[in-house]
Amino acid sequence: MFMDDRKKELLKEIVENYVKTVKPVGSKSLCKKLNCSSATIRNEMAVLENMGYIEKNHISSGRIPSELGYRYYVENLMKPKDLTGEDMLKLQTIFSNTELQVSDAVTKCMEIISDLTNYTSVVLGKNSNDNLLQQINIITLAPNKVVAIVCTDKGIVENKQFMLPIDTDVSEIVRTSEMINKMLVGTPINKVAEKLEFEIKPVIAKYIKNYETVYNIFYDAFNDFLLHNTNIHVSGRVNLLKEPEYDNTEDIKRIASKLEDESFKEMVSSIDGSEELQIYIGEETNFDDNVTVIKRKYKSGGEEGTIAIIGPKRMEYERVVSLLNYMVDKIEGK
């Protein structure tokens, strides 16, 4: 169905009212704002509900945004919020300290943003020049099981086990590891995946029958190394647990456990290749259906990483977006 201006304005009001009050929005509360009768608003609400943008709360006649409604809001209706002078002053205090390393400045800024928003903040940082590939070895554990061992010049060693398809020739995997050791030793670990794709894969495609399987083993091994050897700093863990969405012991235990799990780091690091800010809502986060994750990459000099804010789906989207974009622009000197 067509989303006309009145429906857009109504959805915008429902989202922003619910974000502020945490209470389902009724038709009477919007009459003056939208200059419509209560009956007209109820009819429009019914249409929005049929379209899947809002839903009825089980304890009230009011409506709350659905996951689809939040998605439509952030893509079509949200306008980034101008930062207050107080917000900018707190962040500029960090930027003006020229003695701070980039990673320290990022961490301190995200701690401030966590305090300002009362959400959980995450910094997943890595230095692109930190670890260079020294060697990768393949050890056969069983006819269909191998372990890949990645070693760096900094003395870090990681291993990852793989179960192989029945028709995989282990000798081909060993040959590929030897090729990698000849061609990629000295490459920064975070650049290895790119070189695997453009330098190693075309070569093994000519000589190895199941080259995709072999390629994926090494690609996964290096990605796993990056995941386990990336610095992560979380601020305001407790903030998320204070949200009304987690109003019982079981919900609190569930989200607290997820925040400590290895998949938490994986969720933050699994941003796509875009340099632009990304918003993941509910099920899209692959973390928890009741949260929103807003994250963005940053790069400055030889350092790069990902910053993220984790809050309820009922998040103050426009303010978080403005804070993260402002911070990254400052860090990158834009």
C-alpha positions in Angstrom: 0.0 0.0 0.0 1.1 3.6 -0.7 2.8 5.4 2.2 1.4 8.9 1.8 2.7 12.0 3.8 0.1 11.6 6.6 1.0 8.0 7.2 4.7 8.9 7.1 4.2 11.6 9.7 2.0 9.3 11.8 4.7 6.6 11.8 7.4 9.1 12.6 5.4 10.4 15.6 4.7 6.9 16.9 8.4 5.9 16.7 9.6 9.1 18.3 6.9 9.1 21.0 7.6 5.5 21.9 11.4 6.1 22.1 10.8 8.9 24.6 8.0 7.5 26.7 8.3 3.7 26.4 4.5 3.7 26.3 2.3 2.6 23.4 1.0 5.5 21.5 -2.8 6.1 21.3 -4.7 8.1 18.8 -5.9 10.8 21.1 -2.4 11.9 22.0 -1.7 12.7 18.3 -4.8 14.6 17.3 -3.4 18.1 18.0 0.0 17.3 16.5 -1.4 15.9 13.3 -4.4 18.2 13.2 -6.7 15.2 12.6 -9.6 13.6 14.5 -9.1 10.6 16.7 -11.2 8.5 14.3 -9.0 9.5 11.3 -5.8 8.6 13.2 -7.3 5.3 14.3 -8.1 4.5 10.7 -4.5 5.4 9.6 -3.1 3.3 12.4 -5.1 0.3 11.2 -3.6 0.8 7.8 -0.1 1.1 9.1 -0.7 -2.0 11.2 -1.9 -4.0 8.2 1.3 -2.8 6.3 3.4 -4.2 9.2 4.9 -0.9 10.3 3.3 -0.8 13.8 1.8 -3.4 16.1 -0.6 -3.5 19.0 0.8 -3.9 22.5 -0.9 -6.7 24.4 -1.6 -4.6 27.4 -2.8 -1.4 25.8 -4.9 -0.2 22.9 -2.0 2.0 21.8 0.5 1.0 19.1 4.3 0.5 19.1 6.7 0.4 16.1 7.4 -3.0 14.6 10.9 -4.0 13.4 9.8 -3.0 9.9 8.5 0.3 11.2 11.9 1.1 12.8 13.6 0.1 9.5 11.4 2.4 7.5 12.0 5.2 10.0 15.8 5.1 9.9 15.8 4.8 6.1 13.2 7.4 5.2 12.0 9.5 8.1 14.9 10.0 10.5 16.9 13.3 10.4 20.3 13.3 12.2 20.1 15.4 15.3 22.3 18.4 15.8 24.6 17.8 18.7 24.3 20.0 21.7 27.2 22.3 22.7 27.7 20.1 25.8 28.0 16.9 23.8 30.5 18.4 21.4 32.6 20.0 24.2 32.9 16.6 26.0 34.2 15.0 22.8 36.4 17.9 21.7 38.2 17.6 25.0 39.5 14.2 23.8 40.4 15.4 20.3 42.3 18.4 21.6 44.7 16.1 23.6 47.4 15.6 21.0 49.3 13.2 23.3 46.7 10.5 23.0 47.2 7.6 20.5 44.3 7.2 18.1 43.1 3.9 19.8 43.1 5.6 23.2 41.1 8.6 21.8 38.6 6.3 20.2 38.1 4.4 23.4 37.7 7.5 25.6 35.2 9.0 23.1 33.1 5.9 23.1 33.1 5.8 26.9 31.7 9.4 26.8 29.1 8.4 24.2 28.0 5.5 26.4 27.5 7.9 29.3 25.7 10.5 27.1 23.3 7.9 25.6 23.0 5.4 28.5 23.7 2.6 25.9 26.5 0.1 25.6 29.5 1.1 23.5 32.0 -1.1 21.9 35.4 -0.4 20.3 36.9 -3.3 18.2 40.3 -2.0 17.3 43.2 -3.4 15.4 46.4 -2.0 14.0 47.0 -2.9 10.4 50.8 -3.0 10.9 50.8 -5.0 14.1 51.1 -8.6 13.0 52.8 -9.9 9.9 52.4 -13.5 8.6 55.4 -15.6 9.5 54.1 -19.0 8.7 51.0 -21.2 8.3 51.2 -24.9 8.8 48.7 -27.7 8.2 48.7 -30.7 10.5 46.6 -33.8 9.7 44.6 -35.1 12.7 42.6 -37.7 10.8 41.8 -38.6 7.2 39.1 -36.0 7.2 40.3 -33.5 9.8 43.2 -31.0 9.7 44.3 -28.1 11.9 45.7 -24.9 10.4 48.3 -23.1 12.6 48.9 -19.4 11.9 52.1 -17.8 13.3 53.0 -14.1 13.2 56.3 -12.2 13.6 55.0 -11.0 17.1 55.0 -14.6 18.3 51.2 -15.0 18.3 50.0 -18.5 17.3 46.4 -19.5 16.6 45.0 -22.7 15.4 41.7 -23.7 13.8 40.4 -27.2 13.1 38.5 -28.2 10.0 36.4 -31.2 9.0 37.0 -32.0 5.3 34.6 -33.2 2.7 35.2 -36.9 1.9 36.7 -36.3 -1.5 39.3 -33.7 -0.3 42.9 -34.5 -0.9 44.9 -33.3 2.2 48.1 -33.1 0.1 46.5 -30.3 -1.9 45.9 -28.4 1.3 49.5 -28.8 2.3 50.7 -27.7 -1.1 48.6 -24.6 -0.8 50.1 -23.8 2.6 53.6 -24.1 1.1 52.6 -21.7 -1.6 51.2 -19.2 0.9 54.4 -19.4 2.9 56.4 -18.6 -0.2 54.2 -15.8 -1.5 52.6 -14.1 1.5 55.2 -14.2 4.4 55.6 -10.7 5.7 52.1 -9.6 4.7 50.0 -7.9 7.4 47.5 -10.4 8.7 44.6 -8.2 7.9 45.7 -8.0 4.2 46.2 -11.7 3.8 42.5 -12.5 2.9 42.7 -9.9 0.0 46.0 -11.5 -1.3 44.5 -15.0 -1.0 41.6 -13.9 -3.2 43.7 -12.1 -5.9 47.0 -13.9 -5.8 46.6 -17.4 -4.4 43.2 -18.4 -5.6 43.8 -17.9 -9.3 46.9 -20.1 -9.1 45.4 -23.0 -7.2 42.3 -22.9 -9.4 44.5 -24.1 -12.2 46.1 -27.1 -10.4 43.7 -28.2 -7.6 40.4 -30.0 -8.2 38.5 -28.8 -5.1 40.2 -25.4 -5.0 37.2 -23.6 -3.5 37.2 -25.9 -0.5 41.0 -25.5 0.0 40.7 -21.7 -0.4 37.9 -21.5 2.2 40.0 -23.3 4.7 42.8 -20.7 4.6 40.4 -17.8 4.3 38.5 -19.0 7.4 41.8 -19.6 9.3 43.0 -16.1 8.8 39.7 -14.5 9.6 39.5 -16.5 12.8 43.0 -15.2 13.7 41.8 -11.6 13.2 38.7 -12.3 15.3 40.6 -13.7 18.2 43.4 -11.2 18.2 41.5 -8.0 18.0 41.3 -5.7 21.0 37.8 -5.1 22.3 36.7 -2.5 24.8 33.2 -2.4 26.1 31.7 0.5 28.1 28.4 0.7 29.8 27.6 -3.0 29.7 25.1 -2.5 32.6 23.3 0.3 30.7 21.7 -2.2 28.3 20.5 -4.3 31.2 18.7 -1.3 32.7 16.4 -0.8 29.7 12.7 -1.6 30.3 13.0 -4.3 27.6 14.9 -6.4 30.0 12.5 -6.3 32.9 12.8 -9.8 34.3 15.5 -12.0 35.6 15.6 -14.4 32.7 15.9 -11.6 30.1 18.7 -10.0 32.1 20.6 -13.3 32.4 20.2 -13.9 28.6 21.5 -10.6 27.5 24.3 -10.6 30.1 25.4 -14.0 28.9 25.4 -12.8 25.3 27.6 -9.8 26.1 30.2 -12.1 27.5 30.1 -14.7 24.7 32.6 -14.9 21.9 29.8 -14.4 19.4 29.5 -10.8 20.8 32.9 -9.9 19.3 32.0 -11.7 16.1 28.7 -9.7 15.8 30.5 -6.4 16.2 33.3 -7.3 13.7 30.9 -8.7 11.1 30.2 -5.3 9.5 30.1 -5.3 5.7 32.8 -3.7 3.5 31.1 -0.3 3.5 32.8 2.6 5.2 29.4 4.1 5.9 27.5 3.8 9.1 25.4 0.7 9.4 22.2 0.1 11.4 21.1 -3.4 12.3 17.7 -3.8 14.0 16.4 -6.7 16.0 16.8 -10.0 14.1 19.2 -8.3 11.7 21.8 -8.1 14.5 22.1 -11.9 14.7 22.7 -11.1 18.4 19.4 -10.4 20.2 15.9 -9.7 18.8 15.3 -6.8 21.3 18.4 -4.7 20.4 19.7 -2.3 17.7 23.3 -2.2 16.8 24.7 0.9 15.1 28.3 0.7 14.0 30.9 2.3 11.8 34.5 1.7 10.7 37.2 4.2 11.4 40.7 4.6 9.9 43.4 6.9 10.9 47.1 6.5 10.0 47.9 2.8 10.4 45.1 2.2 12.8 41.6 1.0 12.0 38.7 -0.6 13.8 35.0 -0.7 14.3 32.9 1.3 16.8 29.4 0.4 17.8 26.5 1.4 20.0 24.2 -1.3 21.3 20.8 -0.3 22.7 17.2 -1.3 22.6 15.2 -1.2 19.3 13.6 1.7 20.9 16.8 3.7 20.5 17.3 7.4 20.0 18.5 6.7 16.5 19.1 10.2 15.3 21.3 11.2 18.2 23.4 8.0 18.1 24.0 8.4 14.4 25.1 12.0 14.8 27.4 11.2 17.7 29.2 8.4 15.9 29.5 10.3 12.6 30.8 13.4 14.4 33.4 11.3 16.3 34.7 9.4 13.2 34.9 12.6 11.2 37.0 14.1 14.0 39.2 11.0 14.3 39.8 10.9 10.6 40.5 14.6 10.4 37.5 15.4 8.1 
